[in-house]
Amino acid sequence: KPESGAIYVGDIEAECERLGLGQFVSLIGRFWSLDREYNWDRIEKSYRWLVHGEGRPVSREK
């Protein structure tokens, strides 16, 4: 599921803050960028976001 990694992000952010390491600027999961089923629409979206900055910005409440 594309949302499954979200449960770990809060923990990682908290640890980064505790260590003074900064914050995430962008995240993308393997559902989009490492698709083993050759769903090129997902891979293309990932590529366009990473290379060309195309996409829809979203925010997450802490």
C-alpha distances in whole Angstrom, upper triangle without the diagonal:
4,5,6,8,10,12,14,15,18,19,19,21,23,24,25,27,29,30,31,28,27,24,21,22,18,15,13,10,10,7,10,13,13,12,14,14,16,14,17,16,13,15,18,17,16,19,21,19,20,24,25,23,22,20,19,20,18,19,18,20,21
4,6,7,9,11,13,13,16,18,18,19,22,23,23,25,27,28,28,26,24,21,18,18,15,12,9,7,8,6,8,11,12,11,14,15,16,14,16,15,11,13,16,14,13,16,18,16,17,21,22,20,19,16,16,16,15,16,15,18,19
4,6,6,8,10,11,13,15,16,16,19,20,21,23,25,26,26,24,23,19,17,18,15,12,10,9,11,9,11,14,15,15,17,18,20,18,19,18,15,17,19,17,15,19,20,18,19,23,23,21,20,18,17,16,14,14,12,15,16
4,6,6,8,10,12,14,14,16,18,19,20,22,24,25,26,24,23,20,17,19,16,13,12,9,11,10,13,15,15,15,17,18,20,19,21,20,17,18,21,19,17,21,23,20,21,24,26,24,23,21,20,19,17,17,15,17,17
4,5,6,7,10,11,11,13,15,16,17,19,21,21,22,20,19,16,14,16,13,10,9,7,10,10,12,14,14,15,18,19,21,20,21,21,17,18,21,18,16,20,21,19,19,22,24,22,22,20,19,18,16,15,13,15,15
4,5,5,7,10,10,11,13,15,16,17,19,20,21,19,18,15,13,15,13,10,10,10,12,13,14,16,17,18,21,22,24,22,23,22,18,20,22,19,17,21,22,19,19,23,24,22,22,19,18,16,14,12,10,12,12
4,6,7,8,10,11,12,14,15,17,18,20,21,20,19,16,15,17,16,13,14,13,15,15,17,19,19,21,23,24,26,25,26,25,22,23,25,23,21,24,26,23,23,27,28,25,25,23,21,20,17,15,12,13,12
4,6,5,6,9,10,11,12,14,16,17,18,17,16,14,13,16,15,12,13,12,14,15,17,18,19,20,23,25,26,25,27,26,22,23,25,23,21,24,25,22,22,25,27,25,25,23,22,20,18,16,13,14,13
4,5,5,6,9,10,10,12,14,15,16,14,13,11,9,12,11,9,11,11,14,16,17,18,19,21,23,25,26,25,26,25,22,22,24,22,19,22,23,20,19,23,24,22,23,21,20,17,15,13,10,12,10
4,5,5,6,9,10,10,12,14,15,14,13,11,11,14,14,13,15,15,18,19,20,21,23,24,27,29,30,29,30,29,25,26,28,25,22,25,26,23,22,26,27,24,25,23,21,19,16,13,10,10,8
4,5,5,6,9,10,11,12,14,13,14,12,12,16,16,14,17,16,19,21,22,23,23,25,28,30,31,30,31,31,27,27,29,27,24,27,28,25,24,28,29,27,28,26,25,22,19,17,14,14,11
4,5,5,6,9,10,11,12,11,11,9,9,13,13,12,15,15,17,19,21,21,21,24,26,29,30,29,30,29,25,25,28,25,22,25,26,23,22,25,27,24,26,24,23,21,19,17,14,15,12
4,5,5,6,9,10,10,9,8,7,8,11,12,12,15,16,19,21,22,22,23,26,28,31,31,30,31,30,26,26,28,25,23,25,26,22,21,25,26,23,25,23,22,19,17,14,12,13,10
4,5,5,6,9,10,10,10,9,11,15,16,16,19,19,22,24,25,25,26,29,31,34,35,34,34,33,30,30,32,29,26,29,30,26,25,28,30,27,28,27,25,22,20,17,14,14,10
4,5,5,6,8,8,10,10,12,16,17,16,19,20,22,25,26,25,26,29,31,34,35,34,35,34,30,30,32,30,27,29,30,27,25,29,30,28,30,28,27,24,22,20,17,17,14
4,5,5,6,5,6,7,9,13,15,15,18,19,22,24,25,24,25,28,31,33,34,33,33,33,29,29,30,28,25,27,28,25,23,26,28,25,27,26,26,22,21,18,17,17,14
4,5,5,6,6,7,11,14,16,17,20,22,25,27,27,27,28,31,34,36,37,36,36,35,31,31,33,30,27,29,30,26,25,28,29,26,28,27,26,23,21,18,16,16,13
4,6,8,9,11,14,17,20,20,23,24,27,29,30,29,30,33,36,38,39,38,39,38,34,34,36,33,30,32,33,30,28,31,33,30,32,31,30,26,25,22,20,19,15
4,6,8,11,14,17,19,20,23,24,26,29,30,29,30,33,35,38,38,38,38,38,34,34,35,33,30,31,32,29,27,30,32,29,32,31,30,27,26,23,21,21,18
4,6,9,12,15,18,19,23,24,27,29,29,29,30,33,36,39,39,38,38,37,34,33,34,32,29,30,31,28,26,28,30,27,30,29,29,25,24,22,20,20,18
4,7,10,12,15,16,19,21,24,27,26,25,27,30,32,35,35,35,35,34,31,30,31,29,26,27,28,25,22,25,27,24,27,27,26,23,22,20,19,20,18
4,7,9,12,14,18,20,23,25,25,24,26,29,32,34,34,33,33,32,29,28,29,27,24,25,26,22,20,23,24,21,24,24,23,20,19,17,17,17,15
4,6,9,11,15,17,20,22,22,21,23,26,29,32,32,30,30,29,26,25,26,24,21,22,23,19,18,21,22,19,21,20,20,16,16,13,13,14,13
4,6,7,11,13,17,19,18,18,20,23,26,28,28,27,26,25,22,22,22,20,17,19,19,16,15,18,19,16,18,17,17,14,13,11,11,14,13
4,7,11,14,17,19,17,17,20,22,26,28,27,26,25,24,21,20,21,18,15,17,17,13,12,15,16,13,15,14,14,11,11,11,12,14,14
4,7,10,14,15,14,13,16,19,22,24,23,22,21,20,17,17,17,14,12,14,14,10,9,13,14,11,13,12,12,10,10,10,11,15,15
4,7,10,12,11,11,13,16,19,21,21,19,19,18,15,15,16,13,11,13,14,11,10,14,15,13,14,13,13,11,11,11,12,15,15
4,7,8,7,7,10,12,15,17,17,16,16,15,11,11,13,11,8,11,12,9,9,13,15,13,13,12,13,12,12,13,14,17,18
4,5,6,6,8,10,13,15,15,14,15,15,11,11,14,12,9,12,15,12,12,16,18,16,16,15,16,15,15,16,15,19,19
4,5,5,5,6,9,12,12,12,13,14,10,10,13,12,10,12,15,14,13,16,19,18,18,17,18,18,18,19,19,22,23
4,6,6,6,9,10,11,10,12,11,8,9,12,11,10,13,15,14,15,18,19,18,18,16,17,18,17,19,19,22,23
4,6,6,10,11,10,9,9,9,5,6,9,8,6,9,11,11,11,14,16,15,14,13,14,16,16,18,18,22,23
4,6,9,11,10,10,10,10,7,5,8,8,5,7,11,10,10,12,15,14,14,14,16,17,18,20,20,24,25
4,6,9,9,10,10,12,9,7,11,12,9,11,14,14,13,15,18,18,18,18,20,21,21,23,23,26,27
4,6,6,6,8,10,8,7,11,12,10,12,15,15,15,17,20,20,19,18,20,22,22,24,24,27,28
4,6,8,10,13,11,10,13,15,14,15,18,19,19,20,23,23,23,22,24,25,26,28,27,31,32
4,6,9,11,10,10,13,15,15,16,19,20,20,22,24,24,23,22,24,26,26,28,28,32,33
4,5,9,9,8,10,13,13,14,16,18,18,19,21,22,21,20,23,25,26,28,29,32,34
4,6,6,7,9,10,11,13,15,16,17,18,20,20,19,18,20,22,23,26,26,30,31
4,5,5,6,8,10,10,12,14,15,16,17,18,16,16,19,21,22,25,27,30,32
4,6,5,6,9,10,11,12,14,15,16,16,14,13,16,19,20,23,24,28,30
4,5,5,6,9,10,11,12,14,15,15,13,12,14,17,17,20,21,25,27
4,5,5,6,9,10,11,12,13,14,13,13,16,18,19,22,23,27,28
4,5,5,6,8,10,10,11,12,11,11,14,17,19,22,24,27,29
4,5,5,6,9,10,10,10,8,8,11,13,15,18,20,24,26
4,6,5,6,8,10,10,9,9,12,13,15,17,19,23,24
4,5,5,6,8,9,9,10,14,15,17,20,22,26,27
4,6,5,5,6,6,8,11,13,16,19,22,25,27
4,6,6,5,5,6,9,10,13,16,18,22,23
4,6,6,8,9,12,13,15,17,19,23,24
4,6,8,11,14,15,18,20,23,26,28
4,5,9,12,13,17,19,22,26,28
4,6,9,10,13,16,19,22,24
4,7,9,13,16,19,22,25
4,6,9,13,16,19,22
4,6,10,13,17,19
4,7,10,14,16
4,7,10,13
4,7,9
4,6
4
